[in-house]
Amino acid sequence: MKQTAVTIIGIGEDGCLGLSARAYNAIARAQILVGAPRTLAFFPDFSGRRVELGAKVKATLEELVPASGEHHICILASGDPLFYGVGSLAVKIFDAAHVSFLPHLSSIQLAFAAAKIAWADAQLLSVHGRSIEGLVNRLRHCRKAALLTDPENSPVRIARHLLEHNDSDWQAILCERLGAAEERVSHLTLDALGELSGIDDLNVLILIRPDTWRAPSRLPFAKEEDFARRMPKLGLITKREIRLLSLAALQIHPSSVVWDIGAGSGAVSIEAARLATEGRVYAIECDPEGVEICAANIKQFGADNVRLIAGLAPDALTDLEAPDAVFVGGSKGQLDRIISLAWEKLRPGGCLVVNAITLENVSGAIQSFSELGLAYDTQLVQIARSVPLAGKYHRYESLNPIHIFSAQKGEESTHVSR
């Protein structure tokens, strides 16, 4: 039997008063009314079957599929059902041909209207039912943003998370109970927001940078001096020119999972995290001092999608999620085992990059790639930087030459040296 329509209706805090005649008539014709207890409470006189949407939204909707063949179903959703709402899930479950939408104004629209701020240039994000991990990194290039929150990822927790990761340059506008008689709009610093209490669970958080703010470069290229690092000289850190070439070879995309083995000061991890804005980076470091320094750099650079793993590879790698890109900057004599395991775990199309300074590691990398029958590319990179002399003169100072090995999973077994 052909299914009758499933109508998904957006509703605001003003309840029935904010509904169009078309939406109100659809509810009047419905035999099954679905929604959260808060939205169902707007219709105390509804005489049909009521279905509450709780924590198991998907399972509840799937149970209604047989009934949708003979009954008209209305699903109530806050605001716009297709903006981080139940809409897309309902389309998958009931099929798009049998679903129609009558959206309300989204909470984001209401928030910017209440704040009297244009929002065409705003980044729209949600931590409602989602992890807060990576939020700082996703906000890194934003001048204006709006966030949907939840009781766990509350505005207070968001403020503290931003402050903890050295991203304090925001003005916060907290919008509560939008559309209701109790609507409230508060302008706050992050410090003040982080100490605020009594916030209503129904809220939208707007974040705005000052007019003097300039977005950082999209291309990772931080100087060694910018990082806390172990000494001597410029410290145990991948030099920025080598870092840039290695990151390019890793072919990181926004949702990549990256392993940085032998993370040291964490420079590669941090800059990889800026490219994998929707993904994660695992920084693996075994030296206790290195772990401490890496953790400090992660906070300093706001790389909140970097997960620091204190342990020795390859043993520390076995329980990590499969990577799309693997960088090996240090191996502690375990290069063969690391390359073998990394290649086994690497997802199809993923890239493995190995930096080798010593002749022994160069030889070991060539042998490991060859024994695995892998296609690999090799670059010998020699960098010289200018340094000042007395007066107006300069000379070049050479950095250690380094081999960059790279292989992409799925290619034929050939290699190119440069």
N, C-alpha and C positions, 0 to 999 in steps of 0.2 A: 504494500500500500504506500502511496506517495506521502511523504512527510508533510505536515503542515508547518507553517513558519515558526521558527524560534526567534523571538524578538528580544534583542538586548538593548535595554534602555538605560541611559545615563541619568543619574539623579544627583542633586546637590544637597547641601545641608538645609536648604529651605524646603525640602520634601516636595509635596504635591504642588506647591505654589510655583515652583520653577519648571514644571513639566509643560510641554506643549499639549494642545488638544489631541494631536495624533498619538503622543505617548500615553496620555491618560486613557484614551479610548482603547489602546492596545492592552493596557492592564485590565480594563473593565471586561474585555472579551476573553482574557486568559483563564485557563482552567488550572494551570499550575504557575505559581509565582515563586521565583527563586531569588535569594539574596542573603546578605548578611543580616543578622538580627537587627542591626541599626536601621537598615533600609527597609526591611519588612515591617518595622514598627510604624512607618509612615502610612500603612494601609491596614488599619485595625479592622475594617469592615469587609475585607476581601474574604469571600465565602469559599473559594476553591482550595486546592491543596497547597500548602506552604512547604517549601524546602529550604532549609538553612544551609548556607555556604560557610563551612568552617575551615579547618586546616587542610582537609583533604578535598580540595576543589575539583581536581581532575576526576577522582573516583566518584564524587557526587554527580557531576555532569554526565559521566559515562553511564551511570545507573538510570539516567533519564532518557537515554536514546530510544529504548523501546516505546516509552510513553509518548515521545515526540511524533510518532507515526499517526497518532489519533487525537492528540491533544495539543491545544495551543499553549505554548510555554513562553513566559516572560521572565527574563533574567535581569535583575536590577544590579547596576554597577555604579560605583562612585565616579562622577565626572565623565570623561571620555573613555569608553570601554576599550578602545584600541590604543590608548596611551598607557603602557605598563599595566593594563587591566586584563579582565577575563576574556576580552573579545577574541584575541588570536587563538586562545585555547578552545573556545567554543566553536570557532570555524573549523578547527581540526577534528573536533569530536562529532559535530552535527553535520558537517559538510557545508561549504560556502553557499551552495545552491538553496539551502533551507534556512539560512540565517539572514536576518536583517538588523540594521542598527539605527537607533535613534539617540545619538550622543547628546550629552549635556556639555556645558563649558568644562574644560579640564581644570583641575586644581591649579595647574601652572598658570593658565590664563587668568584665573581669579586672583592668584597671588600677585602677579605683576600689575594687574589692574588696581588691587588694593594698595600696592606700593607706589603706584603712579609712575611706573618705569616701563619703557619700551622693551620688548623681549625678542625681537626678530634676530638679534645677534647673540642670544644667550645659548649656552650649552645646557641641555636638559639631561639630567642623570637621575638614577634611582638607586638607593641602597635599601629599599623596602623589600625585605625577604632576600636580599643579596648580600654578598660579602663586602665589607668596607675596604678590603685589601685592594690597593692600586688606585684608590680615590685621589690621593695627592698627585699621583703621576698623570691621571686623566685630566685633572684640573690645571696642569702645569702651563698650558698654552691658552687658558681661558681668561678673559677679562670679566665675564659675567656668566653666572651659572645658577641653575635652580635644581634643588634636590628633593625628591620624594623620600621621606624617612619612615622609620617604624620604631616601636618601643625599644628594640635592641640597638639599632643604629639611629639613635636619637640625635637631635641637634646638639645636645651637650657632648655626646660622644664624638660626633663629627668635628666639633670645635677643638676638642682635646686632641683628636687624631691629627688634625692639621697643625696644631701648635707643636705636637711631639715631633713631627717631621719637618719642622722649620719652614712652614708655609703660613705665616701669620699675617700676610699683607692683604687682608680681606675686611670689608665691611659686611656685616651680617644683617639680614632683614628676615625676621621670623614672623611668619604669617600663620595664625591659628584660627580654627573654626571658620574657614572661609565660606561666606554666603549665609552664615547663621547670625542670629541677633548678637551672639557673643563674640563675633569676629574681632581679632586683635592683631595689630601690626606693630612690631617692636624693632627699632634700629639699635644694633649692639656691636661692640667689638668682639673678636673671638675670645679674648680673655673673659669678658663679662658673660658671654654665652656659655662658656665652659663651666661657669659656676651657677648658672641659672637653675631654678627648680620650679616645679608646678607647670611644666609645659604640657599642653593638650596633645594627645596622641595624633589628632587630626591636624597636621601642619605641613607647610612647605617652607623650606629654607632657601633664601636667595643669598648669593654671595657675589660681591662686586669689588673689583680691584680699584685702587685710586687712579686718578687721571694721569699721574706721572708714571704709571707702570708700563713697562715694555715687555712684550713676550720674549722669552729666551729663544735662542737659535734652535731650529729643528735638527740640525746636524750635530751629533755628539763630538766634542773636540776639547774637552776640559784639560787644562794644564796639570802636570803632575803636582805642582805646588798647591793646587786647590784641594788636594786630598790629604787627609792624615795618612801617614805611611811609615813603614819601617825604614831605617837608615841602614847603610851609608849612602852617600852621594844623593841622587834624586829619589832614592828609596826603592824598595822592592815593588815595583809597579810597572805595568805595561805602558810604555811610552805612547803618547797620544797619537803620533803618526802611525805606529804599528797597531794601536787600538782601532783607529779608523779603518785601516785596511782589513783587519781581522773581522770587525763588525760587518763590513761590506760582504766579506766572504761567507759569513754566517747566513745571509739572506733572511734576516728576521722580519716577520710580518706582524701586524698588530696583535694577533692572538697567539703568538708563538710561546711555547714552553722552552726555556733555555737552561742548559747546564753550563756553569762556569766552574771548571775543575781547577783547583789551585788558585782560588780567587784572590789571595793576598790582600791588598788594600781594598779590593772590591770595585776598582775602576771599570773593568769590563762589564761586570754585573750591573752596575748602576747605569751605564750608558746603553747596555742592551735593554734594560728595563724601560728606558725612555722610548725605545723603538717598539717594544712589546707592550703597548699601553693597555691592552685587554688581556694580556697573558701573564706569565710568571717567570721569574728567574730564580734558579737555585744556585746559590753561591756556596761552593764546597771548599772549606779550608780546614787544615788539620792543626796548624800552629796556634797555640792559645793566644799569643800576642796578636797574630794576624786576625783571629776571630774577633778580638776586642776592637781592633782598628777598623775592620770591615763593618762591624755593627755601628760604630760611630759615624762612618762615612755614609752608610745607608740612611741614617737619621738626618745627617747634615744636608744631603742632597734630595731628601724627600722621596727616596726610591722605595715606596711602601708596597711594591709588588715584587720585592726581592726577599726570598726566604733563605736565611743563613743556616747552613748545615755545618756543624762542627764535627769533622770526622775525616778519615783518610780514605781516599779513593783507591781502588774501586769499591771497597766494601761499603762505603757510605752512599753508594749510588743505587744499590739493589732495590730499595723500596720507593724510589722516586717515580713520579709519573713519566711516561715516555716523552722524550724531548723532540722538538722540531729543529733544534740547533744545539750543538755541543762545542764549547771552546775549552781547549786544554792548554792552560798556561803554566801549570806545574804538575809534576807527576811523582816526585819522591821515589824514583827508581821503579815505578810501576807502569811505565808508559805502555808497554805491550798489553797488559791486562786492561788498562783503562781504554785504549783504542778498541780492543776486542769487545768489551762490554758496551761501550758507547755506541758502537756500530750496530750491535745486536738490538739495543733498545731504541735507536733512532727511528723515527717514523718515516715512511716512504716520502721521498722528496726532500727530506731534511739534510742539513749540512753539518759536517764535522770539520773543525778547524783546529790545528795543532801548531803552537808556536815553539820553536826549538832554537836555543842559543848554542848549546854545547854540541861538539861534533858527535858525541856519543848519542845524544837525543836525536840528532839529524839522522844518524845511521839507524837508530832504533825505530824511528817513525817510518823510514823507507822500508825497512824489513817488515814491520807490522802491516803496513798497507799492502805490500806485495804478497805476504802470506795469506791475507784475506782476499786477494784477487781484486782489489779495489782500484777504480779510476781515481787518480789524484793529481792535483795541480800543486806545483811548488814555486814559491817566489823567494828569492834571496833579496832582502831589503836592507839597504845601507843608507842611513840617514846622518847628515851632518848639519849641525845648527851653528849659526853665527854667535860668537861671544865677543864682548868688547875687549879691546886692548887699551893701553895708555893713549890718551889724547882722543883723536877722532877715528882711530883705526879699529878694525874688526878682523877676526879670523874664524875659521871653521873648527868646530870640535865634533868629532865623530862619536856617534852612539854605537853600541855593540851591534854588529850585523846579526840579522835574525832570519831564520827560515820560517815561512808561513806555508804549512801544508793544508790543503782543503780537499774535501771529497763530498760529493752529493749522492745520497742513496738512490740507486736505480740506474746510474750511468754504467756504461761498459768499462771493462778493465783496461784503461790506458792512462798514461800520465804525461803531463807537460811540465817542463822546468823553465823557469825564467830567471 
